[in-house]
Amino acid sequence: MKQRRLTLGVAASIPVLLLAAACTSGGSPAATGSAAATSLSLWDGYTQYNTGSSPYEGLISACEKETGITIKRTVDQAVGDRLTQAASTGDLPNLVILDNPNVAQYAETGILVDNATSGVDTSAMKPNIVASGNYKGKTYGAPFGSNTLALFYNTDMFTAAGLTPPTTWAELEADAQKLTDTSKSQYGIAFSARPDAEGTFQFLPFFWGAGAELTDISSPQTVEALQLWVDLVSKGYASSENVTLNQQEIRDQFTAGHAAMMVNGTWQLNDLDKSGIKYAVVPIPAKDGGNAASPLGGEFINIVQSKDPAAVKAAATFVNCFVKPDNLTGWLTGQTYISPYADQAEAQAAKDPRLVPWVSAVAAARSRTSDLGSSYATVATHLGEALSSAVAGQSSPADALKTAAAASN
């Protein structure tokens, strides 16, 4: 099963909706005024989990049985774009799966129902994970698993070269140089530098590891972080193809032996193990040592506004079932995500040693919207364009970031 982060199309701006436009319930008979909703519509972008037997579909099925609510599911990888378009017509679903940094963006439009209104309960979850669903003092939806990034390295290659994992940027570049072998089409390191939010996601540990902040994406610290990526490519230690590769393709480069190190996430573990490659995981180093902060990844299940309170009530019942620890087990195992519940996360690590470093990493991961709120999506898009442009040699890091900062204001 191909595993990947949920990718959402993000509009540059979304108009704040009138309540009447946001209140149509797409797919629930409760919208006609029935006493109880027995069918709800759910939109998600998990095209890879549309097989009839995936852990995600199993989670839906379990809660259909537990709640008596039937789910009418619509799958579209660009679910964010679809939601934006539907907002203008009012033809909205009852439930939607959103990448966590997009929750605040859609909450701002008035599309989503906050948890205090709906009755969704996240009180037992880890605060740093729930924080991605916060907007103006209210929480929207619930996380059902989290991930973050770290540095994977090929243990055979490191042993053969007599190297240890890098703990600073200087060591990272030195290791990448020593591990590059053009005769074998082997690069020292791989990372996704795509001109979009996925590239930004991969860049954030270096961005934060340089001391940069999202409130000033053209700062000297950001320039320094981007210069590191530019240098790794220009010196031949990383492939110029990184500007087109997504995180799954980066994984494929790593498993094929074309990269000795890669920046990637916990969701890749099962496929890495299937490949038979020998690898280990360490935190991405900050510039001068220590662990760089990594971005919190994962998705939220959210309730969409409806004219009928019964539809919202039923949606909350389904969501509370969906995020129960016992119900999440199969999904978390299949996705190698970390539970939003501290005790369940510790149990995951005790059962699966591969997850030990990831439980700590997720517990310390940083919400991408904590500084910018709903503006993050726009900034992430422009930052991704800047880093890709600079890595491709189309502009200097400073110039690319100045352009991104101007476009984000």
C-alpha positions as CSV (number, residue, x, y, z in Angstrom):
1,M,0.0,0.0,0.0
2,K,1.4,3.3,-1.0
3,Q,1.6,5.7,1.9
4,R,1.8,9.4,1.7
5,R,0.9,12.6,3.4
6,L,-2.5,14.0,2.5
7,T,-2.0,16.7,0.0
8,L,-4.5,19.5,-0.1
9,G,-4.9,22.1,-2.7
10,V,-5.0,25.5,-1.1
11,A,-6.6,28.6,-2.6
12,A,-4.7,31.9,-2.2
13,S,-7.6,33.3,-0.3
14,I,-11.0,32.1,0.6
15,P,-13.8,34.6,1.2
16,V,-15.5,34.5,4.5
17,L,-18.8,32.8,3.9
18,L,-22.3,33.9,4.9
19,L,-23.8,31.4,7.3
20,A,-26.5,30.6,4.8
21,A,-24.0,29.6,2.2
22,A,-22.1,27.4,4.6
23,C,-25.1,25.6,6.0
24,T,-26.2,23.1,3.4
25,S,-25.6,19.6,4.5
26,G,-24.4,17.5,1.6
27,G,-25.6,14.0,1.8
28,S,-27.5,13.8,5.2
29,P,-31.2,13.3,5.2
30,A,-31.2,15.2,8.4
31,A,-31.0,18.4,6.3
32,T,-34.7,17.9,5.5
33,G,-35.6,18.2,9.1
34,S,-35.6,14.6,10.3
35,A,-35.3,13.9,14.0
36,A,-32.0,12.0,13.7
37,A,-29.3,11.7,11.0
38,T,-28.5,8.2,10.0
39,S,-26.4,9.0,6.9
40,L,-23.5,11.5,6.7
41,S,-21.2,12.6,3.8
42,L,-17.5,12.5,4.3
43,W,-14.9,14.0,2.0
44,D,-11.2,13.0,2.1
45,G,-8.1,12.9,-0.1
46,Y,-7.0,9.4,0.6
47,T,-7.0,8.1,-2.9
48,Q,-4.5,5.4,-1.8
49,Y,-7.0,4.2,0.8
50,N,-9.8,3.5,-1.6
51,T,-9.3,-0.3,-1.9
52,G,-12.1,-1.6,0.3
53,S,-9.7,-3.1,2.8
54,S,-7.4,-0.3,4.0
55,P,-7.1,0.5,7.7
56,Y,-8.7,3.9,7.0
57,E,-11.8,2.2,5.5
58,G,-11.8,-0.2,8.4
59,L,-11.9,2.7,10.8
60,I,-14.9,4.1,9.0
61,S,-16.6,0.8,8.9
62,A,-16.1,0.2,12.7
63,C,-17.7,3.5,13.5
64,E,-20.6,2.9,11.1
65,K,-21.3,-0.3,13.1
66,E,-20.8,1.4,16.5
67,T,-22.9,4.5,15.8
68,G,-25.5,3.2,13.3
69,I,-24.5,6.0,11.0
70,T,-23.8,5.3,7.3
71,I,-21.0,7.2,5.7
72,K,-21.2,8.3,2.1
73,R,-17.6,8.9,1.2
74,T,-16.2,11.1,-1.6
75,V,-12.5,10.7,-2.4
76,D,-10.6,13.5,-4.1
77,Q,-6.9,14.1,-3.6
78,A,-7.5,17.9,-4.0
79,V,-10.1,17.8,-1.3
80,G,-9.2,21.3,-0.2
81,D,-9.9,22.7,-3.6
82,R,-13.1,20.8,-3.8
83,L,-14.2,22.2,-0.4
84,T,-13.4,25.7,-1.5
85,Q,-15.4,25.3,-4.7
86,A,-18.3,23.8,-2.8
87,A,-18.4,26.6,-0.3
88,S,-19.6,29.0,-3.1
89,T,-22.6,26.8,-3.9
90,G,-23.4,25.5,-0.4
91,D,-23.1,21.9,-1.5
92,L,-20.9,20.9,1.4
93,P,-20.3,17.6,3.1
94,N,-21.0,16.8,6.7
95,L,-17.5,15.8,7.5
96,V,-14.1,16.5,5.9
97,I,-10.5,15.3,6.5
98,L,-8.1,18.2,6.5
99,D,-4.3,18.4,6.7
100,N,-3.7,19.9,10.1
101,P,-2.3,23.3,8.9
102,N,-5.4,23.9,6.8
103,V,-7.9,23.6,9.7
104,A,-7.5,27.2,10.8
105,Q,-7.8,28.4,7.2
106,Y,-11.2,26.8,6.8
107,A,-12.3,27.7,10.3
108,E,-11.8,31.3,9.4
109,T,-14.3,31.0,6.5
110,G,-17.1,29.9,8.8
111,I,-17.4,26.5,7.1
112,L,-16.4,24.4,10.2
113,V,-18.2,23.8,13.5
114,D,-16.1,24.3,16.6
115,N,-16.0,21.6,19.2
116,A,-17.7,23.4,22.0
117,T,-20.7,23.7,19.7
118,S,-20.6,20.2,18.2
119,G,-19.6,18.2,21.3
120,V,-16.4,16.7,19.8
121,D,-14.1,15.8,22.8
122,T,-10.3,16.2,22.5
123,S,-9.7,16.8,26.2
124,A,-7.6,13.6,26.7
125,M,-5.3,14.3,23.7
126,K,-1.8,15.9,23.7
127,P,-2.1,19.7,23.6
128,N,0.6,20.3,21.0
129,I,-1.3,18.0,18.6
130,V,-4.7,19.5,19.2
131,A,-3.2,23.0,18.9
132,S,-3.2,22.7,15.1
133,G,-7.0,22.8,15.2
134,N,-7.1,26.1,17.2
135,Y,-8.5,29.3,15.7
136,K,-9.2,32.4,17.7
137,G,-9.6,30.5,21.0
138,K,-11.7,27.7,19.7
139,T,-10.8,24.2,18.6
140,Y,-12.1,22.7,15.4
141,G,-12.2,18.9,14.8
142,A,-9.9,16.2,16.1
143,P,-6.6,14.7,15.1
144,F,-6.5,11.0,14.6
145,G,-2.8,10.4,14.3
146,S,0.4,12.5,13.8
147,N,3.7,12.3,12.2
148,T,6.8,14.4,11.8
149,L,10.2,14.4,10.0
150,A,13.6,13.0,10.9
151,L,16.8,12.0,9.2
152,F,17.0,8.5,7.8
153,Y,20.4,7.0,7.0
154,N,21.6,3.9,5.3
155,T,23.6,2.1,8.0
156,D,25.6,-0.1,5.6
157,M,26.8,3.0,3.7
158,F,27.7,4.8,6.9
159,T,29.6,1.8,8.3
160,A,31.5,1.4,5.1
161,A,32.5,5.0,5.1
162,G,33.4,5.0,8.8
163,L,30.9,7.7,9.6
164,T,28.5,8.5,12.4
165,P,25.2,10.4,11.9
166,P,25.6,14.2,11.7
167,T,24.8,16.4,14.7
168,T,25.4,19.8,13.0
169,W,25.0,21.2,9.5
170,A,28.7,21.2,9.0
171,E,28.8,17.4,9.7
172,L,25.7,16.9,7.6
173,E,27.4,18.5,4.5
174,A,30.7,16.7,5.2
175,D,28.9,13.3,5.5
176,A,26.9,14.0,2.3
177,Q,30.1,14.8,0.5
178,K,31.8,11.6,1.6
179,L,28.8,9.5,0.8
180,T,28.3,10.8,-2.7
181,D,29.5,8.4,-5.4
182,T,28.7,9.5,-9.0
183,S,29.9,6.1,-10.3
184,K,27.1,4.5,-8.4
185,S,24.5,7.3,-9.0
186,Q,24.6,7.7,-5.2
187,Y,24.0,11.0,-3.6
188,G,24.8,11.9,0.0
189,I,21.3,13.1,0.9
190,A,17.8,13.5,-0.6
191,F,15.0,15.8,0.3
192,S,11.9,17.1,-1.4
193,A,12.3,20.7,-2.7
194,R,9.0,20.9,-4.5
195,P,7.5,24.4,-5.1
196,D,4.6,23.8,-2.8
197,A,3.6,23.1,0.8
198,E,5.2,19.7,0.7
199,G,8.6,21.3,0.0
200,T,8.0,23.7,2.8
201,F,7.1,20.9,5.2
202,Q,10.5,19.3,4.4
203,F,12.4,22.6,4.7
204,L,10.9,23.6,8.1
205,P,13.4,21.6,10.3
206,F,16.3,23.5,8.6
207,F,14.3,26.8,8.7
208,W,13.7,26.4,12.5
209,G,17.1,24.9,13.0
210,A,18.7,28.1,11.7
211,G,16.6,30.1,14.2
212,A,14.2,31.5,11.6
213,E,10.5,32.3,12.3
214,L,7.5,32.1,10.0
215,T,6.7,35.7,10.8
216,D,9.8,36.7,8.8
217,I,10.5,34.3,6.0
218,S,13.2,36.5,4.3
219,S,15.3,36.8,7.4
220,P,19.1,36.2,7.3
221,Q,18.5,32.9,9.2
222,T,16.1,31.7,6.5
223,V,18.6,32.7,3.8
224,E,21.2,30.7,5.6
225,A,19.0,27.6,5.8
226,L,18.1,27.8,2.1
227,Q,21.7,28.3,1.2
228,L,22.5,25.0,2.8
229,W,20.0,23.2,0.5
230,V,21.3,25.2,-2.5
231,D,24.9,24.2,-1.6
232,L,24.1,20.5,-1.2
233,V,22.6,20.4,-4.7
234,S,25.1,22.7,-6.4
235,K,28.0,20.8,-5.0
236,G,26.5,17.5,-6.3
237,Y,25.8,16.0,-2.9
238,A,22.0,16.0,-3.6
239,S,20.2,15.6,-6.9
240,S,18.8,18.5,-8.8
241,E,15.8,16.3,-9.4
242,N,14.8,17.1,-5.8
243,V,12.8,20.1,-7.0
244,T,10.3,17.7,-8.7
245,L,10.3,14.7,-6.3
246,N,7.7,14.2,-3.6
247,Q,8.3,12.4,-0.3
248,Q,7.4,9.0,-1.7
249,E,9.8,9.4,-4.6
250,I,12.5,10.6,-2.2
251,R,11.9,7.3,-0.3
252,D,12.2,5.4,-3.5
253,Q,15.6,7.0,-4.2
254,F,16.7,6.0,-0.7
255,T,15.5,2.4,-1.0
256,A,17.1,2.0,-4.4
257,G,20.5,3.0,-2.9
258,H,20.6,6.4,-4.7
259,A,20.7,8.4,-1.5
260,A,22.7,7.7,1.7
261,M,20.5,10.0,3.8
262,M,17.0,11.4,3.4
263,V,14.6,13.7,5.1
264,N,11.3,11.9,5.6
265,G,8.6,10.9,8.0
266,T,7.3,8.1,10.1
267,W,4.6,7.1,7.5
268,Q,7.4,5.6,5.4
269,L,8.5,2.9,7.9
270,N,6.4,0.0,6.6
271,D,7.5,0.5,3.0
272,L,11.1,0.9,4.1
273,D,11.0,-2.4,6.0
274,K,9.4,-4.1,3.0
275,S,12.3,-2.9,0.8
276,G,14.8,-4.8,3.0
277,I,17.1,-1.8,3.2
278,K,19.1,-1.4,6.5
279,Y,18.5,2.0,8.0
280,A,18.3,4.0,11.2
281,V,16.7,7.3,12.2
282,V,18.1,10.3,14.1
283,P,16.7,13.8,14.6
284,I,17.5,16.4,12.0
285,P,20.3,18.5,13.5
286,A,20.0,22.3,14.1
287,K,22.7,24.4,12.6
288,D,25.2,24.3,15.5
289,G,24.0,21.2,17.2
290,G,21.0,19.9,19.1
291,N,17.8,18.8,17.5
292,A,16.0,21.0,15.1
293,A,12.3,21.5,15.7
294,S,10.2,19.5,13.2
295,P,6.8,20.3,11.9
296,L,3.8,18.4,13.2
297,G,2.1,16.5,10.4
298,G,-1.1,14.5,10.3
299,E,-4.8,15.1,9.7
300,F,-8.0,16.2,11.4
301,I,-11.5,15.1,11.0
302,N,-13.8,18.1,11.0
303,I,-17.5,18.8,11.1
304,V,-18.9,21.1,8.5
305,Q,-21.8,23.5,9.1
306,S,-25.4,22.3,8.5
307,K,-28.8,23.8,8.7
308,D,-30.0,20.9,10.8
309,P,-28.6,20.6,14.3
310,A,-29.3,16.8,14.1
311,A,-26.7,16.5,11.4
312,V,-24.1,18.3,13.5
313,K,-25.0,16.1,16.5
314,A,-24.7,12.9,14.5
315,A,-21.4,14.1,13.0
316,A,-20.0,14.7,16.5
317,T,-21.1,11.2,17.5
318,F,-19.3,9.8,14.6
319,V,-16.1,11.9,15.2
320,N,-16.0,10.9,18.9
321,C,-16.2,7.2,17.8
322,F,-13.6,7.8,15.0
323,V,-11.0,9.1,17.5
324,K,-11.4,6.6,20.3
325,P,-8.1,5.0,21.1
326,D,-9.3,1.4,20.6
327,N,-10.8,2.3,17.2
328,L,-7.6,4.1,16.1
329,T,-5.3,1.1,16.7
330,G,-5.6,-0.5,13.2
331,W,-5.2,2.9,11.4
332,L,-2.2,3.9,13.5
333,T,-0.5,0.6,12.9
334,G,-1.1,0.6,9.1
335,Q,0.0,4.2,8.7
336,T,2.7,4.1,11.3
337,Y,1.3,7.3,12.8
338,I,1.7,8.3,16.4
339,S,-1.5,8.4,18.5
340,P,-2.7,11.8,19.8
341,Y,-3.1,10.2,23.2
342,A,0.0,10.0,25.4
343,D,-0.6,6.6,26.9
344,Q,-1.5,5.0,23.6
345,A,1.6,6.5,22.0
346,E,3.8,5.0,24.7
347,A,2.1,1.7,24.2
348,Q,2.8,1.9,20.5
349,A,6.5,2.5,21.2
350,A,6.6,-0.4,23.7
351,K,5.1,-2.7,21.1
352,D,7.0,-1.5,18.1
353,P,10.6,-0.3,18.8
354,R,10.8,1.5,15.5
355,L,8.4,4.1,16.9
356,V,10.5,4.9,20.0
357,P,12.2,8.0,18.5
358,W,9.0,9.1,16.7
359,V,6.9,9.2,19.9
360,S,9.4,11.7,21.4
361,A,9.7,13.6,18.1
362,V,5.9,14.0,17.8
363,A,5.6,15.1,21.4
364,A,8.1,17.9,20.7
365,A,6.9,18.7,17.2
366,R,5.8,22.2,16.4
367,S,2.4,23.2,15.0
368,R,2.8,25.0,11.7
369,T,0.0,27.4,12.4
370,S,1.0,28.5,15.9
371,D,2.6,31.7,14.7
372,L,0.5,32.5,11.6
373,G,-2.8,30.9,12.1
374,S,-4.9,30.8,9.0
375,S,-2.2,32.7,7.0
376,Y,0.2,29.7,7.2
377,A,-1.1,28.0,4.0
378,T,-0.4,31.1,1.9
379,V,3.1,31.6,3.4
380,A,3.9,27.9,3.0
381,T,3.0,28.0,-0.7
382,H,5.2,31.0,-1.4
383,L,8.0,29.7,0.7
384,G,7.9,26.4,-1.2
385,E,8.1,28.3,-4.5
386,A,11.1,30.3,-3.2
387,L,13.1,27.2,-2.0
388,S,12.5,25.4,-5.2
389,S,13.5,28.4,-7.3
390,A,16.7,28.8,-5.4
391,V,17.6,25.1,-5.4
392,A,17.0,24.9,-9.1
393,G,19.4,27.8,-9.6
394,Q,16.8,30.2,-10.9
395,S,17.4,32.9,-8.3
396,S,19.6,33.5,-5.2
397,P,18.2,32.4,-1.8
398,A,17.9,36.1,-0.7
399,D,16.1,37.2,-3.8
400,A,13.7,34.2,-3.9
401,L,12.8,34.7,-0.2
402,K,12.3,38.5,-0.7
403,T,9.8,37.6,-3.5
404,A,8.1,35.1,-1.3
405,A,7.8,37.5,1.6
406,A,6.3,40.2,-0.6
407,A,3.8,37.8,-2.1
408,S,2.8,36.6,1.4
409,N,1.9,40.0,2.7
